[in-house]
Amino acid sequence: MNLATSDVPVMPPGVRLHEDKVRNRWVLLAPERAISLDPVGHAILLEIDGSQSFGGIVSTLAGKYNAPEDQIAADVAEFINGLMDRCILKVLG
């Protein structure tokens, strides 16, 4: 799916970020699933608050990491689309 800058990614009910203190890592918990996150995935999910648009997330991350917005947009879109394919994220348009 092509994400528009105005699309708002959201975590559906039952999906949340969780710090696994035993293994010292962040995971995304979904019904009957746990996905271990790398630092990039964790940074993206920290920006998904249900109100910030895809464009806003990209701008925030590009500023935070001093990276080109087009590169950040491609990475964030790929990550979000992967989670949407697994029914772990939704996008409000």
C-alpha positions in Angstrom: 0.0 0.0 0.0 1.2 3.5 -0.8 1.0 5.6 2.3 -0.1 9.2 1.9 1.5 11.9 4.1 -1.9 12.4 5.7 -2.4 8.7 6.6 -2.3 8.1 10.4 -0.9 4.7 11.5 -2.4 3.3 14.6 -1.9 0.3 16.8 -5.2 -1.6 17.1 -6.6 -2.8 20.4 -4.4 -5.5 21.9 -1.2 -4.3 20.3 1.4 -2.5 22.4 5.1 -1.8 22.9 6.6 -3.6 25.8 10.1 -3.5 27.3 11.3 -7.1 27.9 13.6 -6.3 30.9 14.8 -9.9 31.2 16.2 -9.9 27.6 16.9 -6.1 27.6 15.0 -5.4 24.4 11.8 -3.9 23.2 9.0 -6.1 21.7 5.8 -5.4 19.9 3.1 -7.5 21.6 0.0 -8.5 19.6 -2.5 -11.2 20.2 -0.6 -14.5 20.4 2.6 -12.9 18.9 5.6 -11.1 20.1 7.9 -9.3 17.6 11.4 -8.4 18.7 12.3 -4.9 17.6 15.6 -3.5 16.4 16.5 0.1 17.2 15.0 1.3 13.9 11.6 -0.4 14.4 11.5 0.8 18.0 12.2 4.4 17.0 9.4 4.2 14.4 6.9 2.7 16.8 7.6 5.3 19.4 6.3 7.9 17.0 3.1 6.0 16.3 0.7 7.5 18.8 -2.6 7.4 16.8 -2.7 11.1 16.0 0.6 11.8 14.1 0.4 11.4 10.4 2.8 9.4 8.3 4.3 12.7 7.0 4.7 13.9 10.6 6.4 10.7 11.6 8.8 11.0 8.7 9.6 14.6 9.5 10.2 13.9 13.2 12.5 11.0 12.5 14.4 12.8 9.7 15.0 15.7 12.1 15.9 13.5 15.0 18.4 11.4 13.1 19.6 14.1 10.6 18.7 11.9 7.6 17.1 12.7 4.3 13.3 12.6 4.4 12.9 10.5 1.3 15.1 7.8 2.7 13.3 7.9 6.1 9.9 7.8 4.2 10.9 4.7 2.3 12.1 2.9 5.4 9.1 3.9 7.5 6.6 2.9 4.7 8.3 -0.5 4.3 8.1 -1.1 8.1 4.5 0.0 8.4 3.4 -1.9 5.4 5.0 -5.1 6.8 3.1 -4.7 10.0 -0.1 -4.0 8.2 0.3 -7.1 6.1 0.5 -9.0 9.4 -2.6 -7.2 10.7 -0.5 -5.6 13.5 -1.0 -2.0 12.4 -3.8 -0.1 10.8 -3.8 3.1 8.9 -6.6 5.7 9.1 -6.8 7.7 5.9 
